[in-house]
Amino acid sequence: MQRDRVICIDIGSHSIKAVVGTKSFEGHEIIDATLVPAQGVAYGVVNNVEKFTASIKTALKNVKAKENDLIIVGVSNYYVESFRTPQQKFIAEGKKIDHNDLDELYENAENAYLKVELVMLDVFLQHYNVDEIKGIQNPLDMEGIKLEGIYNIFSCSKKLISNIEQCVNNAGFDVAEFIFSPYYASKVIFTEEDKETGVLVIDLGADVTRISLFVDGAMYASFAVPFGSQSVTQDIKSSYPVTMKQADALKKDFSHALADLAEENAEVSFSSADAWGGRSLRVSQLSAVVQCRLDEIFRGISYQLRKMGLDDFVESITLVGGGALQNSMKEFLEKKFEVPVREAKLREDVFVDNKNLSALYYANALGMLHYMIDEEIEKEANNQSGFFEKISTGLRSLFGSRGSGDDAKM
């Protein structure tokens, strides 16, 4: 059955982003997109099937989903697990490394042992080693004795995945594939310069902050902490007699991530949630509450990077997620990490028309869409049957996002 369109769904802490696209004569084309609140989900995990089904239905209705659409769901919740696995093989004397050698390593990584309760989401190549030469991205035609590929494997609980699939099924559609969504953002937001350096992508969501480190375009690591912008809102609510809605408005409209940038004597008035009526507070004090929580979150992230031996690889930071819109977040992170920080922007060359979609919200979903369309192109170039099926292991192991090379998954 031919499928002309792909729908990619990115499930966040408090929202669902869905984009639908196809391959047109002009190039990669976005047909429609939507962002809807996610009910029945926390930390990216379904906790109410009925409510989450309704949210999925709304998202699919908004993008005018059709029965024949291929649906891909991106997963990045706090409970995604990852581990690194080396795969090795010996090369015959005088023989040059070829695609078959890379295929074999990748297939071995795909068959790595997982706990019975887990399902594999993705396998990303980090790099190759040939004998004493380390960190190779493309070892084709090299000679050596031992070829080694270092792969990062991402997995998630079968039950968590099953709950999401059930909700999509309840909405009247089938899921073709679950994938680890944070990787794909790199395909649509990274510049050529980004691909040559170490970039820390910080996705500051509502309940979860996910950190992904890319080195030379390859994903070296990705982990999450169970705190996000909602944690900041909760701290404001705990510090002042306001509702969560008021606290969120104070955070977005007046507070600063870096308290030093708040005007010392500036005040903001608000309606108190207690019996005392109208009140006012200093913006500098409000900002101090915000910075205190952010300091705690990023202290833990810095510790984790040092523990993994990756802190020296960070040369710049790219922000995605709604939390990136916090006033002076860029300045706060530049002071914390002492590297340049920028908000994610979509590359102008990846879609015919990006429909003014913000990379802060849609980077993962659009990256997934771009990847799936590229799979179609590779499939057609190699005369493979079936629309949007996975390309051959050989292409994935060298040119596809799940193998090596500039676009390789890590």
Secondary structure, 3 states (H helix, E strand, C coil): CCCCCEEEEEECCCEEEEEEEEECCCCEEEEEEEEEECCCEECCEECCHHHHHHHHHHHHHHCCCCCCCEEEEEECCCCCEEEEEEEEEECCCCCECCHHHHHHHHHHHHCCCCCCCEEEEEEEEEEEEECCEEEECCCCCCECCEEEEEEEEEEEEHHHHHHHHHHHHHCCCCCCEEEEHHHHHHHHHCCCCHHHCEEEEEEECCCCEEEEEEECCEEEEEEEECCCHHHHHHHHHHHCCCCHHHHHHHHHHCCCCCHHHCCCCCEEEEECCCCCCEEEEEHHHHHHHHHHHHHHHHHHHHHHHHHCCCHHHCCEEEEECHHHHCCCHHHHHHHHHCCCEEECCCCCCCCCCCCCCCHHHHHHHHHHHHHHHHHHHHHHHCCCCCCCCCCCHHHHHHCCCCCCCCCCCC
